[in-house]
């Protein structure tokens, strides 16, 4: 069973964040929410492992 990676693991993370923010620039809230949903589903499909996805949901649902 794969395990969810929770340590920093994105090469050039600041650049990715800038790209993520830029792709949302100028979108309405509904369009931004739809883009986020498509991105989540695309990445979930890429991961594919239901155990990892279930763990990601649990981690994301925890209050910060």
C-alpha positions as CSV (number, residue, x, y, z in Angstrom):
1,X,0.0,0.0,0.0
2,X,1.3,3.4,-1.0
3,X,1.5,6.1,1.7
4,X,0.6,9.7,1.3
5,X,3.6,12.0,1.1
6,X,3.2,14.9,3.5
7,X,6.7,16.4,3.4
8,X,7.6,19.0,0.8
9,X,7.9,17.2,-2.5
10,X,7.3,19.7,-5.3
11,X,10.3,20.9,-7.3
12,X,10.1,24.7,-7.4
13,X,7.1,24.8,-5.1
14,X,7.0,28.6,-5.2
15,X,6.8,28.6,-8.9
16,X,4.0,26.1,-8.9
17,X,2.1,28.2,-6.4
18,X,2.5,31.2,-8.7
19,X,1.2,29.2,-11.6
20,X,-1.8,28.0,-9.6
21,X,-2.7,31.5,-8.5
22,X,-2.2,32.8,-12.1
23,X,-4.5,30.2,-13.6
24,X,-7.2,31.5,-11.2
25,X,-6.6,35.2,-12.0
26,X,-9.7,36.9,-13.3
27,X,-12.0,33.9,-12.8
28,X,-15.3,34.3,-11.0
29,X,-15.8,32.3,-7.7
30,X,-17.9,29.6,-9.5
31,X,-15.3,29.3,-12.3
32,X,-12.4,29.2,-9.8
33,X,-14.3,26.5,-7.8
34,X,-14.9,24.5,-11.0
35,X,-11.2,24.7,-12.0
36,X,-10.3,23.5,-8.5
37,X,-12.7,20.5,-8.8
38,X,-11.2,19.6,-12.2
39,X,-7.7,19.9,-10.9
40,X,-8.5,17.7,-7.9
41,X,-10.2,15.0,-10.0
42,X,-7.3,15.1,-12.5
43,X,-4.7,14.6,-9.8
44,X,-6.8,12.0,-8.0
45,X,-7.0,10.1,-11.3
46,X,-3.2,10.3,-11.7
47,X,-2.6,9.0,-8.1
48,X,-5.2,6.3,-8.6
49,X,-4.5,4.5,-5.3
50,X,-7.8,4.6,-3.3
51,X,-5.9,4.2,0.1
52,X,-3.8,7.2,-0.6
53,X,-6.8,9.2,-1.8
54,X,-8.7,8.2,1.4
55,X,-5.8,9.3,3.5
56,X,-5.6,12.6,1.6
57,X,-9.2,13.3,2.3
58,X,-8.7,12.5,6.0
59,X,-5.7,14.8,6.2
60,X,-7.4,17.6,4.3
61,X,-10.5,17.4,6.5
62,X,-8.6,17.9,9.8
63,X,-9.0,21.4,11.3
64,X,-5.8,23.4,11.1
